[in-house]
Amino acid sequence: MQNKEYVRKQKEDRPVVAICYDFDKTLSPDDMQAQGFIQSVGYDVADFWIESNGLAENNDMDQNLAYMFKMMEAAEGRVLFTKDTLLACGAKVQLFPGVIDWFRRIREYGDEHGVIVEHYIISSGLKEMIEGTPVADEFEKIYASAFYYNAKGVAEWPAQVVNYTNKTQFLFRIEKGVLDINDPGVNDAFSPEDIRVPFRNMIYIGDSDTDIPCMKLVNTYGGHSIGVYNTESLDKTKVYKMMREGRIKYFVPADYSAGAELDSLVKSIIDRTATNEALEEIHFRCKKETIDADTQSSEEVQEKTSLLIALANSVSFARTHEIIKKLSQYSSWSSDEKETLFRIAAVNSQIKYIINDVDVRLFYCRILEDMKGLTESAKIIKDLLESCD
């Protein structure tokens, strides 16, 4: 099978802030399935979840796979279980205040402050229903559970299941710009300066325990985790718990309106990111210059060593002059290198014989100039030079 060519996002010339959202009770006040679909298949919402969770518990089954199976089972004979059906259900999903224009508004704020803002969904809900909402096009990528559909468009099998533990893999995909769920490039090693979206530039917004692995990961690596609570009930029980346990850095009402607490908080994070990434850029530039200098220094040492060996072994005046010319190109010499130069001159009759030639004389005089103390070999060469004056 021929390897697929995956499209990957490349590092930008501006810092990128990735805002990652859970969906149910984060962008929407309730579970998406409970806002039309469950009722359409003749179920009471509470009864549906009791049966779904019971199915998972009694069969050692993932809870998300259980609800997907239960949806298919409950729809049989009542609703044609197609992608179009789920998209239509998604169109009925309610959103918290301000969500509709939030994504555009925050992107524009980022642009004004030299930061690229990208929005991502990481949800255990259904991708098809999220794609039916009026904000679906605002996201760079929607990572959520999804179905496989047959040729007639009817759901037959889970194509993707996202639970609270495997949510974290998508953060690593966003970090490296490797967004396709089948792209093995997510396992490639990247140097820190080549990472497209460092974790310190990630914001994770969620509402409950199912978001904890992502929140913890983002927090651990310097990012920002925000807990949100319902704007009507104002129940802070879950965000208090997450705050006590160090899962989140901040909590605010799930109000995405302009000027609301969340709006101000995220804009402050963008401001901080712009400043911090400017400093990171300076750091990486200094780091690169140091590495380049070390590499250059290493090459210089190797070249000097080769020339010193050649000088010690020279048996002709022409060859000695040629080597001295190359050595004269270097202005910096270590104490050990200087001692080697003097020792070679003291024992090599070739050098002693032509020590008064302009090039040889100038070279050794320059080496002697900044020496605070003279070794025995250096004294021999100094006396030899003075005797030729």
C-alpha positions in Angstrom: 0.0 0.0 0.0 1.4 3.4 -1.0 2.1 5.8 1.9 -0.3 8.7 2.0 1.1 12.2 1.7 -0.3 14.0 4.8 -0.8 17.8 4.9 0.9 19.2 7.9 0.9 22.7 9.3 4.3 24.4 9.3 5.8 26.7 11.9 4.6 30.3 11.3 6.6 33.6 11.4 4.3 34.7 14.3 3.5 32.8 17.5 0.4 30.6 17.4 -2.0 30.3 20.3 -4.2 27.1 20.1 -7.4 27.3 22.1 -8.8 23.8 22.6 -12.4 23.2 23.7 -14.4 20.5 25.1 -18.0 20.8 23.7 -20.8 19.6 25.9 -21.3 21.9 28.9 -18.3 24.0 27.7 -19.6 25.6 24.5 -23.1 24.2 25.0 -25.2 24.1 28.2 -26.1 20.4 27.9 -25.0 17.1 26.2 -25.6 17.4 22.5 -27.5 14.1 22.3 -30.0 15.4 24.9 -31.0 18.4 22.7 -33.2 16.6 20.3 -31.8 13.2 19.3 -32.6 11.2 22.4 -36.2 12.6 22.5 -36.6 11.8 18.7 -36.0 8.1 19.4 -38.6 8.0 22.2 -36.3 8.1 25.2 -36.3 10.1 28.4 -32.9 11.7 28.6 -32.1 10.4 32.1 -33.3 6.8 31.1 -31.1 6.9 28.0 -28.0 7.6 30.0 -28.8 5.1 32.7 -29.1 2.4 30.0 -26.1 3.5 28.2 -23.9 3.6 31.3 -25.3 0.3 32.4 -24.4 -1.2 29.1 -20.8 0.0 29.5 -20.5 -1.2 33.1 -22.0 -4.7 32.5 -19.9 -5.4 29.4 -16.5 -3.8 30.4 -17.3 -1.4 27.6 -16.0 2.1 26.9 -18.8 4.5 27.9 -18.5 6.4 24.6 -18.7 3.3 22.6 -21.7 2.4 24.7 -23.6 5.6 24.0 -22.8 5.3 20.3 -24.2 1.8 20.2 -27.2 2.8 22.2 -27.9 5.7 19.7 -27.8 3.3 16.8 -30.0 0.7 18.6 -32.6 3.3 19.8 -32.8 4.8 16.3 -33.7 1.5 14.6 -37.3 1.6 13.3 -37.7 5.2 14.5 -35.1 7.4 12.8 -33.0 6.9 9.8 -29.6 6.9 11.5 -27.5 8.8 8.9 -25.0 11.6 8.9 -27.6 14.0 7.7 -29.8 13.1 10.6 -27.0 13.9 13.1 -26.1 17.1 11.3 -29.7 18.2 11.6 -29.6 17.4 15.3 -26.5 19.4 15.6 -28.2 22.4 14.1 -30.6 22.4 17.1 -27.8 22.4 19.7 -27.9 25.5 22.0 -24.7 27.4 22.6 -23.6 29.5 25.6 -23.9 33.4 25.3 -21.4 34.9 22.9 -20.2 31.7 21.3 -21.4 32.5 17.8 -19.0 35.5 17.4 -16.4 34.5 19.9 -14.0 32.6 17.6 -13.8 35.4 15.0 -13.5 38.1 17.7 -10.6 36.3 19.4 -8.8 35.6 16.1 -9.0 39.3 15.3 -7.7 40.3 18.7 -4.7 37.9 18.1 -4.0 39.4 14.7 -4.0 42.9 16.2 -1.3 41.8 18.7 0.9 39.8 16.3 -0.5 36.4 17.4 -2.2 33.7 15.2 -5.2 32.3 17.1 -6.5 28.8 16.1 -9.5 27.0 17.6 -9.8 23.2 18.1 -12.5 20.9 19.4 -11.4 17.9 21.5 -14.7 16.3 22.6 -16.2 12.9 23.5 -19.3 14.1 21.8 -20.2 13.4 18.2 -18.2 15.0 15.4 -21.2 14.9 13.0 -23.4 16.8 15.4 -20.7 19.4 16.1 -20.4 19.8 12.3 -24.1 20.6 12.2 -23.7 23.6 14.6 -23.4 27.1 13.2 -19.8 27.4 14.5 -18.4 24.3 12.9 -16.4 26.2 10.3 -14.6 28.2 13.0 -12.3 25.2 14.0 -9.0 24.2 12.5 -9.9 20.6 13.4 -12.7 18.8 15.2 -11.5 15.8 17.2 -14.6 13.9 18.4 -16.2 10.5 18.2 -17.6 9.7 14.8 -19.4 6.9 12.8 -18.5 4.9 9.7 -21.3 5.1 7.1 -22.1 2.6 4.4 -22.8 3.4 0.8 -26.3 4.5 1.6 -25.1 6.9 4.2 -26.3 4.9 7.2 -24.1 4.6 10.3 -22.7 1.1 10.7 -19.8 1.2 13.1 -17.7 3.7 15.2 -15.0 5.2 13.0 -13.4 7.2 15.9 -14.0 7.2 19.6 -12.6 10.0 21.9 -12.6 9.4 25.6 -11.1 11.4 28.4 -7.8 9.5 28.4 -7.0 9.5 24.7 -7.9 13.2 24.3 -4.3 14.1 25.1 -3.0 12.6 21.9 -4.7 15.4 20.0 -2.8 18.1 22.0 0.5 16.5 20.7 -0.9 16.6 17.1 -1.7 20.3 17.5 1.7 20.9 19.1 3.5 19.6 16.0 1.0 20.6 13.3 0.4 16.9 12.5 -3.4 17.1 12.5 -4.5 14.0 10.5 -5.5 11.3 13.1 -3.6 8.7 11.0 -0.4 10.6 10.4 2.4 8.8 12.2 4.5 12.0 12.1 3.1 12.8 15.5 5.8 10.5 16.9 8.6 12.4 15.1 11.1 14.3 17.3 11.1 18.1 17.0 13.7 20.5 18.5 12.1 23.1 20.8 12.6 25.9 18.4 10.8 24.0 15.6 7.6 23.2 17.6 4.7 24.9 15.9 2.5 25.4 19.0 4.5 24.9 22.2 2.3 23.8 25.1 3.0 27.1 26.8 0.9 28.6 24.0 -2.1 26.3 24.5 -5.3 27.2 26.2 -7.6 24.3 27.2 -11.2 25.2 28.1 -13.4 22.5 29.8 -15.9 21.9 32.5 -15.4 18.6 34.3 -13.3 15.6 35.3 -13.3 14.2 31.7 -11.1 17.2 30.8 -8.5 16.6 33.5 -5.9 14.7 31.5 -5.7 17.5 28.9 -5.8 20.2 31.6 -3.0 18.6 33.6 -0.8 18.1 30.5 -1.3 21.7 29.4 -0.6 23.0 32.9 2.5 20.9 33.3 4.2 22.4 30.3 3.3 26.0 31.0 0.0 26.4 29.2 -3.3 27.7 30.5 -6.3 25.5 31.6 -9.6 27.2 32.2 -12.6 25.7 33.9 -16.0 27.0 33.0 -19.4 26.8 34.8 -23.0 27.2 33.7 -24.0 30.8 33.4 -27.5 30.2 34.7 -27.0 27.7 37.6 -23.7 29.3 38.6 -22.8 26.0 40.2 -19.0 26.1 40.9 -18.7 22.7 42.5 -16.7 21.2 39.7 -14.4 24.1 39.1 -13.7 24.4 42.8 -12.7 20.7 42.8 -10.5 21.1 39.8 -8.9 24.2 41.3 -8.2 22.5 44.6 -6.5 19.6 42.8 -4.4 21.8 40.6 -6.1 20.8 37.4 -6.9 24.4 36.3 -5.3 27.8 36.6 -8.5 29.8 36.3 -12.3 29.5 36.3 -15.0 31.7 34.8 -18.6 31.6 33.8 -19.2 30.0 30.3 -20.1 33.4 28.9 -18.2 34.1 25.7 -19.6 37.6 25.1 -17.4 40.6 24.5 -16.2 42.1 27.7 -17.1 39.0 29.8 -14.6 37.5 32.2 -13.6 34.8 29.8 -13.1 37.3 27.0 -10.8 39.4 29.2 -8.9 36.4 30.5 -8.1 34.9 27.1 -7.1 38.3 25.7 -4.7 38.7 28.7 -3.2 35.3 27.8 -2.7 36.4 24.2 -1.0 39.5 25.4 1.3 37.5 27.6 2.0 35.1 24.8 3.1 37.9 22.4 5.6 39.2 25.0 6.8 35.8 26.1 7.4 34.5 22.5 9.4 37.6 21.7 11.7 36.7 24.6 11.7 33.0 23.4 12.8 34.2 19.9 15.7 36.1 21.4 16.6 33.0 23.5 16.6 30.7 20.5 18.6 33.2 18.5 21.3 33.4 21.2 21.3 29.6 21.5 21.8 29.2 17.8 24.6 31.7 17.7 26.3 29.9 20.5 26.0 26.5 18.8 27.3 28.0 15.6 30.2 29.6 17.5 31.0 26.3 19.2 30.9 24.5 15.9 33.2 27.1 14.3 35.5 26.9 17.3 35.7 23.2 17.0 36.6 23.4 13.3 39.2 26.0 14.1 40.9 23.9 16.7 41.0 20.9 14.3 42.6 23.1 11.6 45.1 24.6 14.0 46.1 21.1 15.2 46.7 19.9 11.7 48.9 23.0 10.9 50.9 22.6 14.1 51.7 19.0 13.2 52.6 20.1 9.7 54.9 22.8 11.1 56.7 20.4 13.4 57.3 18.0 10.4 58.3 20.7 7.9 61.6 19.9 6.1 61.7 22.8 3.6 61.7 26.6 3.9 59.0 26.9 1.3 56.7 24.6 3.3 57.5 26.4 6.5 56.6 29.7 5.0 53.3 28.3 3.6 52.3 26.9 7.0 53.2 30.2 8.8 51.0 32.0 6.3 48.0 29.8 7.2 48.7 30.1 11.0 48.9 33.9 10.7 45.2 33.9 9.7 44.2 33.1 13.3 44.3 35.8 15.9 43.3 33.8 19.0 45.6 31.2 20.6 45.3 29.2 23.8 48.2 29.0 26.2 48.7 25.3 25.2 48.7 26.2 21.5 51.3 29.0 22.1 53.6 26.7 24.1 53.4 24.2 21.2 54.4 26.8 18.7 57.4 27.9 20.8 58.5 24.3 21.4 58.3 23.5 17.7 60.4 26.6 16.8 62.9 25.8 19.5 63.6 22.3 18.1 63.0 22.7 14.4 66.1 24.0 12.7 63.9 25.1 9.7 62.2 27.7 11.8 65.2 28.8 13.7 67.1 29.4 10.4 64.4 31.6 8.9 63.2 33.2 12.2 64.2 36.6 10.9 62.2 36.4 7.7 59.5 39.0 7.8 56.5 36.6 7.9 58.0 34.2 10.5 59.3 37.0 12.7 56.0 38.9 12.7 54.0 35.8 13.5 56.1 34.9 16.6 56.4 38.5 17.8 52.6 38.7 17.7 52.3 35.4 19.7 54.7 36.8 22.3 53.0 40.2 22.7 50.2 39.3 25.1 52.0 36.7 27.1 52.2 37.6 30.8 54.8 35.0 31.7 57.3 33.2 29.5 57.9 29.5 29.5 61.4 28.1 28.8 60.5 27.5 25.1 59.1 31.0 24.8 62.3 32.5 26.3 64.4 30.7 23.8 62.4 32.1 20.9 62.3 35.6 22.4 66.1 35.6 22.9 66.5 34.3 19.3 64.3 37.1 17.9 66.2 39.8 20.0 69.6 38.5 18.9 68.5 39.0 15.3 67.6 42.7 15.8 
